[in-house]
């Protein structure tokens, strides 16, 4: 009697959809099981991935603050410990401490590629909750408007983590038009400043020599 009560209770917990999923999977080959499970996971995971990519670049966000970024990284980094056999792909470290001097665009690229890593390795649900739970004070913001990094570029960077060389060569700067436009303006401003400084120096010398 108790057995059937427990069994009925257990059957209530398992939904008809889950039972059907188990039935379908049980008749598949290993390769088909892998494809089916990924498709089942991806139905929700991809929308979370795209939402995170957009959210993490909204309102001038670059990446989490050094402390928060490090915390998020260490939740997943042990899965890729080189001292142990692992099925997980390499996960690059955050650009913090001495690497914090890198550009905002590089920090943004690194964090977004870590997000893609979590998506590919089926951790996107947990990461989604962590990132969405960060307060404004937990983020590093840019001072100037930077180009947003597309999913296509993130995939190319992830491929580079796996040791795959893209052709043409993957270079984030060549895909970010705003960067070059700003760089041109900076170079023009520097040249103008140098010209004005040289002119002022010449005038100063002239004035001193005329006394």
N, C-alpha and C positions, 0 to 999 in steps of 0.2 A: 504493500500500500504506500509506504513511504517512498519506495523506489519510483512508482508511477507519479507520485506527487512531485518529486524532484525532476523527473523527466518532463512532465508537463510544464513545470516552471521554467526548465531549460529551453523547451521548445518555444515558449512565449518570448524569451529573450532573443532568439534567432528569428529574424524576419524572413518572410517568404522570399524576398529578393536575395538575401544572403544564402538561403538554401539552394536557390536556383543557380546562383553563382558557383557554389561548391559543386553542384551536379555537372555544370558545364565544364569547369576546370578539370574535374576528375577524368574526363574522357579525352583530354588534350595531350599532345606530345610536350616535351619540356620547352621547346622553342615556342610553340603556340601559347603555352602557359605564360611565358615571359612577355610575349606581345600582348596578350589579353590583360595581364595584370598592369602593364604599363598604360594601356588604353584606359582601364578602369581608374587608375591613379590620376592620369592626365586630364580627365574630364573636369576635375576641380582644380588640380595643381596649376594648370596653364593659366587660368584666369587669375589665380593668386600671384603667379610670377609676373604677369603683365601689369597687374595693379601695383605690385611692389616696385617695379622698374619705374613706373610713372610717379608713384608717391615719393620715392627716394630722390627724385630730381625736381620735385615741385617746391615752389617758394624758396629757391636758391639753396636747397639742401645739397650737401656734398657727400657726407658720410657721417656715421655716428661719431661722437667725441672719442678721443683715444681710449678712455677707460671703458666706455660702453662697447666700442668696436672690439676691444680685446676680450671682453666677456663673451660676446656673441661668437667670436672665432673659436674660443676654447671649448665651447659646447660641442663643436664638430671636429676640431683638429685631431683629436685622439683617434678618430676613425682612419686617418691616413698616416699614422705613426709608421715610419719606415722600418722600425725594428720588428714589426709584427707583419704577418701575412695579412693583406687587406685587399678587398675587392673594390675599394673606393679609389676614385681618381685623385690626383694631387690637389691639395687645397692651399693656395698661397697665403702667406701671413698678411695681416693688416699693415698698412703703411703708417706706422706709429713710431714713437720714440725718435731715433735718428732719421727714419724714413719720412717723418712728418714734414720735412722740408721739400718733399716732392710737390708738384703742382696740384691744384684742386682737381683738375681734369683726370690726372693719374689716380688720385685717391678715389674719385667717383668711379672710375673704371674698375679698380680693384674690388671695391665693395659690391658693385653690381655683378661682377663676375663671380664673387663668392655667393651671391644670391642665386645665380644660375647654377652654380655647383650644387647648392642645396636642392634646387629643383630637379636636376639630373639624378641626384642620389636619394630622392624621395624624402627629403627633410623640409620641404617648402611649407608645409602646414604649421609646424612648430616655429620655423623662422618667421613666418608671416605674423604670428601672434606676438613674437618678441619685438619685431621692428615696429609694428603698429602700436605697441604699448610704450614706445619711447616718448618722453616728453620733449618739448622744444629745447630745453636746456641740455638734452642728451645728444644734440646734433651739432655738427660743424657746418656753418653756413658760409657761402662765398660772398665776397664783397662786390664782385661784378658778375654780370650775366654770362654763364658759360653755355657752350653747346650741350644739348642733351644727347646722351649716348643711346643709340638704337639697339634693339635686340640682335640685329645682324652683327654689329660690332662686338657685342658681348659674346656671341657665339664664336667669333674669330679669336677673341682673346682666350676663351675657354679652350679652344682647339690648340692654341699655343701652349697652354698649361699641360696639355696631353702630349706635347712634342710634335704636333702637326704644323707644318709650315704652310701658310696660306699664300696663294699667288693671285694677284700681285701681293707683295709683302704687306702684312698687316701693320699699319702705323696709324694710331689714333689721331695724330695731328693732321694727317692728310685728309681726314674725313670731317674735320671740324672747321667749317668756313669762318665762323665767328672768331676763332683763334687767330687766323691769318689776318683778318680784317683789323682786329685789335692790335696785332703785332705791327702791321703797316702804320697804323696811327701812332703807335709808340715810337717807331723808327723815325717818322716824319717829325714828331715832337722833339725827339732827341737831336736831330739834325738842325732844327730851327733853334733850339736852345744853344747848341754849339756855335752856330753862326752868330747869334746875338751876343754870346759870351765873348767870341773872338772880336766882334765889333767893339764891344765895350772895353776890352783889353787894349785894342788899338787906340781908341779915343783917350783912354787913361794915359797911355804912353805919350801920345801927342801933347796932351795937356801938361804932363810933367816936363816934357822936353821944351815946351814953349815958355816955361817960367824962367 
